[in-house]
Amino acid sequence: MAIRVTQNMLNSHMLRNLSNSMGSMDKYQEQLSSGKKIARPSDDPVVATRGMFYRSSLVENAQFQRNVNEATSWMELADKAMDEQTSIMKRVNELAVYSGNVSLNSDSLKAIAEEIDQIKEQMGNIANQTVGGRYIFAGTDTQNPPYSYEQGDFVSTNNAEIRLEMNKNVFLPINVSGQALFNYPSNDKNVFKLLDTISAQLKEGKDVTSYITDIQQQEDNLNAQRASLGARVNRIELISDRLQNEEVNVNKLMSDNEDADIASVITNLKTQENVHSAALGAGARIIQPSLMDFLR
């Protein structure tokens, strides 16, 4: 059975086809101006879903990199503090050896004691090192100074680790134990009490060569703590490199997923313009002449 095609049907089909053609041109023009394949999720749900995943990954990666930067700041400051601590302990060792010089009188030994007292003050400053207003050698009790100038001793008993997530499910401590550094080998025989004892002996006119072994033990412990910190710094650097590479890779995947191929878009737009122009020409011939056209 033949279907009767009316003029209204022809007109309707023509207008619908022209509308679709204009819609295609609008899509290509939007891609050209935005540089993106889609303007809204409904344009391509698959592309939109992948884009959301990539953006979520970048946000997570950025947080991990901020954690790595914070960890690096803490560790670099701790390492500098420990480097200074190493230098002054070497000076203490030199003074202890020098105190054994038999030509030194009591006044000379008292002068050495005064330097030891100043060294102890500086050691207290190192123990109270801060980053961003937080004490780095106080465990998780970062708001309170671990060294008390009034008591002249390391008073913090907080030995907890401050852990940050450096990568997914990878938590690492960013702080160095103040207990391990300043209360070695025990609270009763820590570095501050050792310096007090050395100073007191010197002020009594006695040499302190008998404490050289204790001083060297402090240096050995400090070197061990610093080596442990160095191992963590190396791992943090590896994680940092990996995070930066992941950021580059995810950005590339997101670009491949969302960015329009401009050359192809221009070609498609030109092609669609030609198709639309031809459709307009064909449509003009389809439109039925009016009665007035016949009466002319």
GIDARA-V421811 format. One record per helix or strand of 2 or more residues. SS is the DSSP state (~ for helix, > for strand). FROM is the first residue (numbers start at 1). TO is the last residue. If there is no record, write none. Layout:
SS FROM TO
SS FROM TO
//
This chain:
~ 7 34
~ 41 43
~ 45 98
~ 106 127
> 130 131
> 134 135
> 147 148
> 153 154
> 163 167
> 170 173
~ 178 182
~ 187 189
~ 191 203
~ 209 258
~ 262 286
~ 291 295
//
